[in-house]
Amino acid sequence: MAQDKKIKVTLVRSPIGYNAKQAKIAEALGLKKLNHSVILPDNDSVRGSVFHIKHLVKVEEI
């Protein structure tokens, strides 16, 4: 059942002006534009990536 969990990640702040690594993390997660949302599996890898850009995104559990 744990594999069925998903999270919705929405880019709410622009990565411009922040570390370039953070912009690459947002792009790797599939976030292309401001207010763009993606649904991702809730696992340690995704949670770690989201942690690095937590000031740029909004996360909702589905």
mmCIF file of the N, C-alpha and C atoms, coordinates in Angstrom:
data_MODEL
# 
_entry.id   MODEL 
# 
loop_
_atom_site.group_PDB 
_atom_site.id 
_atom_site.type_symbol 
_atom_site.label_atom_id 
_atom_site.label_alt_id 
_atom_site.label_comp_id 
_atom_site.label_asym_id 
_atom_site.label_entity_id 
_atom_site.label_seq_id 
_atom_site.pdbx_PDB_ins_code 
_atom_site.Cartn_x 
_atom_site.Cartn_y 
_atom_site.Cartn_z 
_atom_site.occupancy 
_atom_site.B_iso_or_equiv 
_atom_site.pdbx_formal_charge 
_atom_site.auth_seq_id 
_atom_site.auth_comp_id 
_atom_site.auth_asym_id 
_atom_site.auth_atom_id 
_atom_site.pdbx_PDB_model_num 
ATOM 1   N N  . MET A 1 1  ? 0.808  -1.191 0.000   1.00 0.00 ? 1  MET A N  1 
ATOM 2   C CA . MET A 1 1  ? 0.000  0.000  0.000   1.00 0.00 ? 1  MET A CA 1 
ATOM 3   C C  . MET A 1 1  ? 0.855  1.259  0.000   1.00 0.00 ? 1  MET A C  1 
ATOM 4   N N  . ALA A 1 2  ? 2.049  1.169  0.558   1.00 0.00 ? 2  ALA A N  1 
ATOM 5   C CA . ALA A 1 2  ? 2.917  2.341  0.617   1.00 0.00 ? 2  ALA A CA 1 
ATOM 6   C C  . ALA A 1 2  ? 3.337  2.781  -0.785  1.00 0.00 ? 2  ALA A C  1 
ATOM 7   N N  . GLN A 1 3  ? 3.374  1.835  -1.726  1.00 0.00 ? 3  GLN A N  1 
ATOM 8   C CA . GLN A 1 3  ? 3.782  2.183  -3.085  1.00 0.00 ? 3  GLN A CA 1 
ATOM 9   C C  . GLN A 1 3  ? 2.683  2.934  -3.830  1.00 0.00 ? 3  GLN A C  1 
ATOM 10  N N  . ASP A 1 4  ? 1.455  2.855  -3.344  1.00 0.00 ? 4  ASP A N  1 
ATOM 11  C CA . ASP A 1 4  ? 0.348  3.536  -3.994  1.00 0.00 ? 4  ASP A CA 1 
ATOM 12  C C  . ASP A 1 4  ? 0.290  5.018  -3.645  1.00 0.00 ? 4  ASP A C  1 
ATOM 13  N N  . LYS A 1 5  ? 1.052  5.454  -2.663  1.00 0.00 ? 5  LYS A N  1 
ATOM 14  C CA . LYS A 1 5  ? 1.011  6.848  -2.244  1.00 0.00 ? 5  LYS A CA 1 
ATOM 15  C C  . LYS A 1 5  ? 1.645  7.750  -3.302  1.00 0.00 ? 5  LYS A C  1 
ATOM 16  N N  . LYS A 1 6  ? 1.044  8.891  -3.474  1.00 0.00 ? 6  LYS A N  1 
ATOM 17  C CA . LYS A 1 6  ? 1.536  9.889  -4.432  1.00 0.00 ? 6  LYS A CA 1 
ATOM 18  C C  . LYS A 1 6  ? 1.572  11.248 -3.750  1.00 0.00 ? 6  LYS A C  1 
ATOM 19  N N  . ILE A 1 7  ? 2.407  12.134 -4.261  1.00 0.00 ? 7  ILE A N  1 
ATOM 20  C CA . ILE A 1 7  ? 2.419  13.511 -3.804  1.00 0.00 ? 7  ILE A CA 1 
ATOM 21  C C  . ILE A 1 7  ? 2.293  14.430 -5.017  1.00 0.00 ? 7  ILE A C  1 
ATOM 22  N N  . LYS A 1 8  ? 1.619  15.533 -4.807  1.00 0.00 ? 8  LYS A N  1 
ATOM 23  C CA . LYS A 1 8  ? 1.469  16.548 -5.849  1.00 0.00 ? 8  LYS A CA 1 
ATOM 24  C C  . LYS A 1 8  ? 2.411  17.692 -5.503  1.00 0.00 ? 8  LYS A C  1 
ATOM 25  N N  . VAL A 1 9  ? 3.328  17.981 -6.406  1.00 0.00 ? 9  VAL A N  1 
ATOM 26  C CA . VAL A 1 9  ? 4.327  19.030 -6.190  1.00 0.00 ? 9  VAL A CA 1 
ATOM 27  C C  . VAL A 1 9  ? 4.039  20.164 -7.167  1.00 0.00 ? 9  VAL A C  1 
ATOM 28  N N  . THR A 1 10 ? 3.914  21.377 -6.639  1.00 0.00 ? 10 THR A N  1 
ATOM 29  C CA . THR A 1 10 ? 3.614  22.558 -7.452  1.00 0.00 ? 10 THR A CA 1 
ATOM 30  C C  . THR A 1 10 ? 4.720  23.590 -7.267  1.00 0.00 ? 10 THR A C  1 
ATOM 31  N N  . LEU A 1 11 ? 5.244  24.092 -8.373  1.00 0.00 ? 11 LEU A N  1 
ATOM 32  C CA . LEU A 1 11 ? 6.270  25.131 -8.332  1.00 0.00 ? 11 LEU A CA 1 
ATOM 33  C C  . LEU A 1 11 ? 5.591  26.477 -8.077  1.00 0.00 ? 11 LEU A C  1 
ATOM 34  N N  . VAL A 1 12 ? 5.838  27.081 -6.921  1.00 0.00 ? 12 VAL A N  1 
ATOM 35  C CA . VAL A 1 12 ? 5.166  28.339 -6.567  1.00 0.00 ? 12 VAL A CA 1 
ATOM 36  C C  . VAL A 1 12 ? 6.108  29.539 -6.574  1.00 0.00 ? 12 VAL A C  1 
ATOM 37  N N  . ARG A 1 13 ? 7.418  29.289 -6.596  1.00 0.00 ? 13 ARG A N  1 
ATOM 38  C CA . ARG A 1 13 ? 8.389  30.382 -6.694  1.00 0.00 ? 13 ARG A CA 1 
ATOM 39  C C  . ARG A 1 13 ? 9.396  30.035 -7.780  1.00 0.00 ? 13 ARG A C  1 
ATOM 40  N N  . SER A 1 14 ? 9.877  31.026 -8.471  1.00 0.00 ? 14 SER A N  1 
ATOM 41  C CA . SER A 1 14 ? 10.834 30.816 -9.542  1.00 0.00 ? 14 SER A CA 1 
ATOM 42  C C  . SER A 1 14 ? 12.217 30.483 -8.988  1.00 0.00 ? 14 SER A C  1 
ATOM 43  N N  . PRO A 1 15 ? 12.910 29.526 -9.601  1.00 0.00 ? 15 PRO A N  1 
ATOM 44  C CA . PRO A 1 15 ? 14.270 29.209 -9.164  1.00 0.00 ? 15 PRO A CA 1 
ATOM 45  C C  . PRO A 1 15 ? 15.312 30.233 -9.628  1.00 0.00 ? 15 PRO A C  1 
ATOM 46  N N  . ILE A 1 16 ? 14.890 31.228 -10.390 1.00 0.00 ? 16 ILE A N  1 
ATOM 47  C CA . ILE A 1 16 ? 15.817 32.265 -10.836 1.00 0.00 ? 16 ILE A CA 1 
ATOM 48  C C  . ILE A 1 16 ? 16.315 33.037 -9.615  1.00 0.00 ? 16 ILE A C  1 
ATOM 49  N N  . GLY A 1 17 ? 17.593 33.219 -9.519  1.00 0.00 ? 17 GLY A N  1 
ATOM 50  C CA . GLY A 1 17 ? 18.179 33.924 -8.395  1.00 0.00 ? 17 GLY A CA 1 
ATOM 51  C C  . GLY A 1 17 ? 18.630 33.005 -7.282  1.00 0.00 ? 17 GLY A C  1 
ATOM 52  N N  . TYR A 1 18 ? 18.296 31.714 -7.396  1.00 0.00 ? 18 TYR A N  1 
ATOM 53  C CA . TYR A 1 18 ? 18.747 30.734 -6.426  1.00 0.00 ? 18 TYR A CA 1 
ATOM 54  C C  . TYR A 1 18 ? 19.886 29.929 -7.043  1.00 0.00 ? 18 TYR A C  1 
ATOM 55  N N  . ASN A 1 19 ? 20.414 29.023 -6.276  1.00 0.00 ? 19 ASN A N  1 
ATOM 56  C CA . ASN A 1 19 ? 21.490 28.162 -6.732  1.00 0.00 ? 19 ASN A CA 1 
ATOM 57  C C  . ASN A 1 19 ? 21.071 27.418 -8.004  1.00 0.00 ? 19 ASN A C  1 
ATOM 58  N N  . ALA A 1 20 ? 21.972 27.293 -8.970  1.00 0.00 ? 20 ALA A N  1 
ATOM 59  C CA . ALA A 1 20 ? 21.661 26.619 -10.236 1.00 0.00 ? 20 ALA A CA 1 
ATOM 60  C C  . ALA A 1 20 ? 21.288 25.158 -10.007 1.00 0.00 ? 20 ALA A C  1 
ATOM 61  N N  . LYS A 1 21 ? 21.847 24.549 -8.972  1.00 0.00 ? 21 LYS A N  1 
ATOM 62  C CA . LYS A 1 21 ? 21.527 23.157 -8.653  1.00 0.00 ? 21 LYS A CA 1 
ATOM 63  C C  . LYS A 1 21 ? 20.042 23.014 -8.328  1.00 0.00 ? 21 LYS A C  1 
ATOM 64  N N  . GLN A 1 22 ? 19.475 24.006 -7.665  1.00 0.00 ? 22 GLN A N  1 
ATOM 65  C CA . GLN A 1 22 ? 18.065 23.951 -7.304  1.00 0.00 ? 22 GLN A CA 1 
ATOM 66  C C  . GLN A 1 22 ? 17.176 24.045 -8.542  1.00 0.00 ? 22 GLN A C  1 
ATOM 67  N N  . ALA A 1 23 ? 17.581 24.818 -9.529  1.00 0.00 ? 23 ALA A N  1 
ATOM 68  C CA . ALA A 1 23 ? 16.825 24.906 -10.779 1.00 0.00 ? 23 ALA A CA 1 
ATOM 69  C C  . ALA A 1 23 ? 16.866 23.567 -11.506 1.00 0.00 ? 23 ALA A C  1 
ATOM 70  N N  . LYS A 1 24 ? 18.002 22.890 -11.464 1.00 0.00 ? 24 LYS A N  1 
ATOM 71  C CA . LYS A 1 24 ? 18.120 21.582 -12.113 1.00 0.00 ? 24 LYS A CA 1 
ATOM 72  C C  . LYS A 1 24 ? 17.281 20.538 -11.402 1.00 0.00 ? 24 LYS A C  1 
ATOM 73  N N  . ILE A 1 25 ? 17.185 20.628 -10.085 1.00 0.00 ? 25 ILE A N  1 
ATOM 74  C CA . ILE A 1 25 ? 16.355 19.688 -9.326  1.00 0.00 ? 25 ILE A CA 1 
ATOM 75  C C  . ILE A 1 25 ? 14.883 19.882 -9.703  1.00 0.00 ? 25 ILE A C  1 
ATOM 76  N N  . ALA A 1 26 ? 14.440 21.129 -9.795  1.00 0.00 ? 26 ALA A N  1 
ATOM 77  C CA . ALA A 1 26 ? 13.051 21.409 -10.178 1.00 0.00 ? 26 ALA A CA 1 
ATOM 78  C C  . ALA A 1 26 ? 12.766 20.868 -11.577 1.00 0.00 ? 26 ALA A C  1 
ATOM 79  N N  . GLU A 1 27 ? 13.709 21.043 -12.477 1.00 0.00 ? 27 GLU A N  1 
ATOM 80  C CA . GLU A 1 27 ? 13.544 20.547 -13.840 1.00 0.00 ? 27 GLU A CA 1 
ATOM 81  C C  . GLU A 1 27 ? 13.523 19.017 -13.861 1.00 0.00 ? 27 GLU A C  1 
ATOM 82  N N  . ALA A 1 28 ? 14.357 18.398 -13.055 1.00 0.00 ? 28 ALA A N  1 
ATOM 83  C CA . ALA A 1 28 ? 14.408 16.937 -12.993 1.00 0.00 ? 28 ALA A CA 1 
ATOM 84  C C  . ALA A 1 28 ? 13.109 16.350 -12.441 1.00 0.00 ? 28 ALA A C  1 
ATOM 85  N N  . LEU A 1 29 ? 12.449 17.085 -11.568 1.00 0.00 ? 29 LEU A N  1 
ATOM 86  C CA . LEU A 1 29 ? 11.168 16.628 -11.032 1.00 0.00 ? 29 LEU A CA 1 
ATOM 87  C C  . LEU A 1 29 ? 10.032 16.822 -12.043 1.00 0.00 ? 29 LEU A C  1 
ATOM 88  N N  . GLY A 1 30 ? 10.298 17.530 -13.131 1.00 0.00 ? 30 GLY A N  1 
ATOM 89  C CA . GLY A 1 30 ? 9.289  17.739 -14.162 1.00 0.00 ? 30 GLY A CA 1 
ATOM 90  C C  . GLY A 1 30 ? 8.564  19.055 -14.057 1.00 0.00 ? 30 GLY A C  1 
ATOM 91  N N  . LEU A 1 31 ? 9.054  19.945 -13.204 1.00 0.00 ? 31 LEU A N  1 
ATOM 92  C CA . LEU A 1 31 ? 8.428  21.255 -13.020 1.00 0.00 ? 31 LEU A CA 1 
ATOM 93  C C  . LEU A 1 31 ? 8.987  22.220 -14.057 1.00 0.00 ? 31 LEU A C  1 
ATOM 94  N N  . LYS A 1 32 ? 8.131  22.666 -14.962 1.00 0.00 ? 32 LYS A N  1 
ATOM 95  C CA . LYS A 1 32 ? 8.596  23.480 -16.077 1.00 0.00 ? 32 LYS A CA 1 
ATOM 96  C C  . LYS A 1 32 ? 8.341  24.971 -15.892 1.00 0.00 ? 32 LYS A C  1 
ATOM 97  N N  . LYS A 1 33 ? 7.157  25.323 -15.428 1.00 0.00 ? 33 LYS A N  1 
ATOM 98  C CA . LYS A 1 33 ? 6.770  26.720 -15.307 1.00 0.00 ? 33 LYS A CA 1 
ATOM 99  C C  . LYS A 1 33 ? 6.226  26.992 -13.915 1.00 0.00 ? 33 LYS A C  1 
ATOM 100 N N  . LEU A 1 34 ? 6.052  28.249 -13.620 1.00 0.00 ? 34 LEU A N  1 
ATOM 101 C CA . LEU A 1 34 ? 5.433  28.641 -12.364 1.00 0.00 ? 34 LEU A CA 1 
ATOM 102 C C  . LEU A 1 34 ? 4.008  28.097 -12.310 1.00 0.00 ? 34 LEU A C  1 
ATOM 103 N N  . ASN A 1 35 ? 3.602  27.617 -11.160 1.00 0.00 ? 35 ASN A N  1 
ATOM 104 C CA . ASN A 1 35 ? 2.282  27.025 -10.914 1.00 0.00 ? 35 ASN A CA 1 
ATOM 105 C C  . ASN A 1 35 ? 2.039  25.726 -11.670 1.00 0.00 ? 35 ASN A C  1 
ATOM 106 N N  . HIS A 1 36 ? 3.092  25.115 -12.203 1.00 0.00 ? 36 HIS A N  1 
ATOM 107 C CA . HIS A 1 36 ? 2.973  23.824 -12.861 1.00 0.00 ? 36 HIS A CA 1 
ATOM 108 C C  . HIS A 1 36 ? 3.037  22.745 -11.793 1.00 0.00 ? 36 HIS A C  1 
ATOM 109 N N  . SER A 1 37 ? 2.147  21.750 -11.882 1.00 0.00 ? 37 SER A N  1 
ATOM 110 C CA . SER A 1 37 ? 2.092  20.678 -10.895 1.00 0.00 ? 37 SER A CA 1 
ATOM 111 C C  . SER A 1 37 ? 2.406  19.345 -11.543 1.00 0.00 ? 37 SER A C  1 
ATOM 112 N N  . VAL A 1 38 ? 3.032  18.469 -10.783 1.00 0.00 ? 38 VAL A N  1 
ATOM 113 C CA . VAL A 1 38 ? 3.275  17.093 -11.216 1.00 0.00 ? 38 VAL A CA 1 
ATOM 114 C C  . VAL A 1 38 ? 2.912  16.168 -10.063 1.00 0.00 ? 38 VAL A C  1 
ATOM 115 N N  . ILE A 1 39 ? 2.466  14.975 -10.413 1.00 0.00 ? 39 ILE A N  1 
ATOM 116 C CA . ILE A 1 39 ? 2.159  13.959 -9.415  1.00 0.00 ? 39 ILE A CA 1 
ATOM 117 C C  . ILE A 1 39 ? 3.280  12.937 -9.470  1.00 0.00 ? 39 ILE A C  1 
ATOM 118 N N  . LEU A 1 40 ? 3.923  12.740 -8.328  1.00 0.00 ? 40 LEU A N  1 
ATOM 119 C CA . LEU A 1 40 ? 5.090  11.876 -8.238  1.00 0.00 ? 40 LEU A CA 1 
ATOM 120 C C  . LEU A 1 40 ? 4.873  10.817 -7.167  1.00 0.00 ? 40 LEU A C  1 
ATOM 121 N N  . PRO A 1 41 ? 5.591  9.688  -7.279  1.00 0.00 ? 41 PRO A N  1 
ATOM 122 C CA . PRO A 1 41 ? 5.493  8.683  -6.224  1.00 0.00 ? 41 PRO A CA 1 
ATOM 123 C C  . PRO A 1 41 ? 6.095  9.199  -4.922  1.00 0.00 ? 41 PRO A C  1 
ATOM 124 N N  . ASP A 1 42 ? 5.510  8.791  -3.827  1.00 0.00 ? 42 ASP A N  1 
ATOM 125 C CA . ASP A 1 42 ? 5.984  9.227  -2.514  1.00 0.00 ? 42 ASP A CA 1 
ATOM 126 C C  . ASP A 1 42 ? 7.048  8.253  -2.021  1.00 0.00 ? 42 ASP A C  1 
ATOM 127 N N  . ASN A 1 43 ? 8.305  8.519  -2.414  1.00 0.00 ? 43 ASN A N  1 
ATOM 128 C CA . ASN A 1 43 ? 9.405  7.672  -1.954  1.00 0.00 ? 43 ASN A CA 1 
ATOM 129 C C  . ASN A 1 43 ? 10.552 8.545  -1.465  1.00 0.00 ? 43 ASN A C  1 
ATOM 130 N N  . ASP A 1 44 ? 11.565 7.926  -0.927  1.00 0.00 ? 44 ASP A N  1 
ATOM 131 C CA . ASP A 1 44 ? 12.672 8.675  -0.328  1.00 0.00 ? 44 ASP A CA 1 
ATOM 132 C C  . ASP A 1 44 ? 13.420 9.528  -1.346  1.00 0.00 ? 44 ASP A C  1 
ATOM 133 N N  . SER A 1 45 ? 13.561 9.039  -2.562  1.00 0.00 ? 45 SER A N  1 
ATOM 134 C CA . SER A 1 45 ? 14.284 9.771  -3.593  1.00 0.00 ? 45 SER A CA 1 
ATOM 135 C C  . SER A 1 45 ? 13.584 11.087 -3.931  1.00 0.00 ? 45 SER A C  1 
ATOM 136 N N  . VAL A 1 46 ? 12.283 11.015 -4.146  1.00 0.00 ? 46 VAL A N  1 
ATOM 137 C CA . VAL A 1 46 ? 11.510 12.213 -4.483  1.00 0.00 ? 46 VAL A CA 1 
ATOM 138 C C  . VAL A 1 46 ? 11.452 13.149 -3.288  1.00 0.00 ? 46 VAL A C  1 
ATOM 139 N N  . ARG A 1 47 ? 11.232 12.597 -2.094  1.00 0.00 ? 47 ARG A N  1 
ATOM 140 C CA . ARG A 1 47 ? 11.174 13.433 -0.889  1.00 0.00 ? 47 ARG A CA 1 
ATOM 141 C C  . ARG A 1 47 ? 12.496 14.170 -0.664  1.00 0.00 ? 47 ARG A C  1 
ATOM 142 N N  . GLY A 1 48 ? 13.622 13.524 -0.957  1.00 0.00 ? 48 GLY A N  1 
ATOM 143 C CA . GLY A 1 48 ? 14.920 14.165 -0.811  1.00 0.00 ? 48 GLY A CA 1 
ATOM 144 C C  . GLY A 1 48 ? 15.098 15.318 -1.775  1.00 0.00 ? 48 GLY A C  1 
ATOM 145 N N  . SER A 1 49 ? 14.654 15.108 -3.015  1.00 0.00 ? 49 SER A N  1 
ATOM 146 C CA . SER A 1 49 ? 14.742 16.176 -4.016  1.00 0.00 ? 49 SER A CA 1 
ATOM 147 C C  . SER A 1 49 ? 13.849 17.353 -3.637  1.00 0.00 ? 49 SER A C  1 
ATOM 148 N N  . VAL A 1 50 ? 12.647 17.054 -3.164  1.00 0.00 ? 50 VAL A N  1 
ATOM 149 C CA . VAL A 1 50 ? 11.712 18.107 -2.761  1.00 0.00 ? 50 VAL A CA 1 
ATOM 150 C C  . VAL A 1 50 ? 12.269 18.868 -1.562  1.00 0.00 ? 50 VAL A C  1 
ATOM 151 N N  . PHE A 1 51 ? 12.957 18.182 -0.669  1.00 0.00 ? 51 PHE A N  1 
ATOM 152 C CA . PHE A 1 51 ? 13.539 18.830 0.501   1.00 0.00 ? 51 PHE A CA 1 
ATOM 153 C C  . PHE A 1 51 ? 14.530 19.921 0.102   1.00 0.00 ? 51 PHE A C  1 
ATOM 154 N N  . HIS A 1 52 ? 15.294 19.687 -0.967  1.00 0.00 ? 52 HIS A N  1 
ATOM 155 C CA . HIS A 1 52 ? 16.287 20.664 -1.408  1.00 0.00 ? 52 HIS A CA 1 
ATOM 156 C C  . HIS A 1 52 ? 15.657 21.929 -1.980  1.00 0.00 ? 52 HIS A C  1 
ATOM 157 N N  . ILE A 1 53 ? 14.425 21.823 -2.473  1.00 0.00 ? 53 ILE A N  1 
ATOM 158 C CA . ILE A 1 53 ? 13.770 22.995 -3.067  1.00 0.00 ? 53 ILE A CA 1 
ATOM 159 C C  . ILE A 1 53 ? 12.459 23.313 -2.344  1.00 0.00 ? 53 ILE A C  1 
ATOM 160 N N  . LYS A 1 54 ? 12.403 23.003 -1.049  1.00 0.00 ? 54 LYS A N  1 
ATOM 161 C CA . LYS A 1 54 ? 11.163 23.188 -0.280  1.00 0.00 ? 54 LYS A CA 1 
ATOM 162 C C  . LYS A 1 54 ? 10.701 24.637 -0.241  1.00 0.00 ? 54 LYS A C  1 
ATOM 163 N N  . HIS A 1 55 ? 11.601 25.587 -0.435  1.00 0.00 ? 55 HIS A N  1 
ATOM 164 C CA . HIS A 1 55 ? 11.232 27.000 -0.430  1.00 0.00 ? 55 HIS A CA 1 
ATOM 165 C C  . HIS A 1 55 ? 10.640 27.447 -1.771  1.00 0.00 ? 55 HIS A C  1 
ATOM 166 N N  . LEU A 1 56 ? 10.691 26.584 -2.775  1.00 0.00 ? 56 LEU A N  1 
ATOM 167 C CA . LEU A 1 56 ? 10.177 26.911 -4.106  1.00 0.00 ? 56 LEU A CA 1 
ATOM 168 C C  . LEU A 1 56 ? 8.878  26.190 -4.438  1.00 0.00 ? 56 LEU A C  1 
ATOM 169 N N  . VAL A 1 57 ? 8.533  25.167 -3.683  1.00 0.00 ? 57 VAL A N  1 
ATOM 170 C CA . VAL A 1 57 ? 7.409  24.321 -4.045  1.00 0.00 ? 57 VAL A CA 1 
ATOM 171 C C  . VAL A 1 57 ? 6.376  24.209 -2.925  1.00 0.00 ? 57 VAL A C  1 
ATOM 172 N N  . LYS A 1 58 ? 5.198  23.735 -3.322  1.00 0.00 ? 58 LYS A N  1 
ATOM 173 C CA . LYS A 1 58 ? 4.131  23.381 -2.381  1.00 0.00 ? 58 LYS A CA 1 
ATOM 174 C C  . LYS A 1 58 ? 3.850  21.901 -2.594  1.00 0.00 ? 58 LYS A C  1 
ATOM 175 N N  . VAL A 1 59 ? 3.769  21.142 -1.504  1.00 0.00 ? 59 VAL A N  1 
ATOM 176 C CA . VAL A 1 59 ? 3.590  19.691 -1.587  1.00 0.00 ? 59 VAL A CA 1 
ATOM 177 C C  . VAL A 1 59 ? 2.262  19.307 -0.934  1.00 0.00 ? 59 VAL A C  1 
ATOM 178 N N  . GLU A 1 60 ? 1.503  18.478 -1.647  1.00 0.00 ? 60 GLU A N  1 
ATOM 179 C CA . GLU A 1 60 ? 0.241  17.952 -1.123  1.00 0.00 ? 60 GLU A CA 1 
ATOM 180 C C  . GLU A 1 60 ? 0.274  16.436 -1.253  1.00 0.00 ? 60 GLU A C  1 
ATOM 181 N N  . GLU A 1 61 ? -0.165 15.742 -0.221  1.00 0.00 ? 61 GLU A N  1 
ATOM 182 C CA . GLU A 1 61 ? -0.264 14.285 -0.296  1.00 0.00 ? 61 GLU A CA 1 
ATOM 183 C C  . GLU A 1 61 ? -1.594 13.915 -0.920  1.00 0.00 ? 61 GLU A C  1 
ATOM 184 N N  . ILE A 1 62 ? -1.552 12.929 -1.797  1.00 0.00 ? 62 ILE A N  1 
ATOM 185 C CA . ILE A 1 62 ? -2.764 12.475 -2.485  1.00 0.00 ? 62 ILE A CA 1 
ATOM 186 C C  . ILE A 1 62 ? -3.111 11.076 -1.994  1.00 0.00 ? 62 ILE A C  1 
# 
